[in-house]
Amino acid sequence: RIVDDKKERLRKICKNLPSNYSLKAADLRNLPEVNSVINSSDMNVSLPTLIISECVMCYLEPFEAENLFGWAKETFDEGIFLLFEPNFRKNSFGQQIKKEFY
């Protein structure tokens, strides 16, 4: 449901989104799960791929992030990560993240 909501919001913002646009969800710490999601779809890893990570990397251990980036490098012929991470502003979200990590 979250993926569908994000995809719909993105379609409203990007009115020219290609009809073959695909949004997938998986636990990025679990690379076999990520592979399963990709393999069970019609995703073509030889095409340019945008990997969106929203408030994820701050929850990964350094070795998990390294594994993820290494996996992406080996899996996709051409890809890019788009990272949305907290910047610890003085809003409630930033303050909560600070409490969790610092």
C-alpha positions in Angstrom: 0.0 0.0 0.0 2.8 2.4 0.8 4.4 1.8 -2.5 1.1 2.4 -4.3 0.6 5.7 -2.4 4.1 6.9 -3.3 3.8 5.9 -6.9 0.5 7.8 -7.2 1.9 10.9 -5.5 4.9 10.7 -7.9 2.6 10.4 -10.9 0.8 13.6 -9.8 4.1 15.5 -9.5 5.6 14.0 -12.6 2.8 14.2 -15.1 5.1 12.8 -17.9 6.1 9.7 -16.0 6.6 6.8 -18.5 3.9 4.2 -18.6 6.5 1.5 -17.9 7.6 3.2 -14.6 7.9 0.6 -11.8 8.2 1.1 -8.1 9.3 -1.9 -6.0 9.6 -2.3 -2.2 12.0 -4.6 -0.3 14.0 -4.7 2.9 17.4 -3.3 1.6 19.2 -5.2 4.4 18.0 -8.5 2.9 19.6 -8.8 -0.5 18.1 -12.2 -1.3 14.7 -10.6 -0.8 15.6 -7.6 -3.0 16.8 -10.1 -5.7 13.5 -12.0 -5.4 11.5 -8.8 -5.9 13.5 -8.0 -9.0 13.4 -11.5 -10.4 9.7 -11.8 -9.9 9.0 -8.7 -11.8 9.6 -7.7 -15.4 12.4 -5.5 -14.4 15.2 -5.2 -16.9 18.5 -4.6 -15.0 20.2 -3.6 -18.3 18.1 -0.4 -18.5 19.0 2.7 -16.6 17.6 2.3 -13.0 16.8 4.8 -10.3 16.9 3.3 -6.8 15.1 5.5 -4.3 16.0 5.2 -0.6 13.9 7.3 1.8 15.2 7.5 5.3 16.8 4.0 5.1 20.6 4.4 5.1 20.6 6.0 8.6 19.2 2.7 9.9 21.7 0.5 8.2 24.9 -0.7 9.7 27.9 0.4 7.7 28.6 -3.1 6.4 24.9 -3.4 5.3 25.2 -0.1 3.3 28.4 -1.3 1.7 26.8 -4.6 0.8 23.8 -2.8 -0.7 25.9 -0.5 -2.9 28.1 -3.4 -3.9 25.1 -5.5 -4.8 23.6 -2.6 -6.9 26.9 -2.1 -8.7 27.0 -5.8 -9.7 23.3 -6.1 -10.5 22.5 -3.1 -12.6 24.3 -2.1 -15.9 23.5 1.5 -15.3 21.9 2.8 -12.0 21.8 5.6 -9.6 20.7 6.0 -5.9 18.5 8.8 -4.9 18.8 9.2 -1.1 16.4 11.1 1.2 18.0 11.2 4.6 17.2 13.2 7.7 19.2 16.4 8.1 18.5 16.9 11.8 16.6 20.1 11.5 14.8 21.3 14.5 11.5 19.7 13.5 10.0 16.8 15.4 11.2 14.2 12.9 14.8 15.4 13.1 14.7 15.5 16.9 13.3 11.9 17.0 16.2 10.7 14.7 18.7 12.4 16.9 17.2 10.6 20.0 17.5 7.3 18.2 21.1 7.7 17.0 22.8 10.1 19.3 
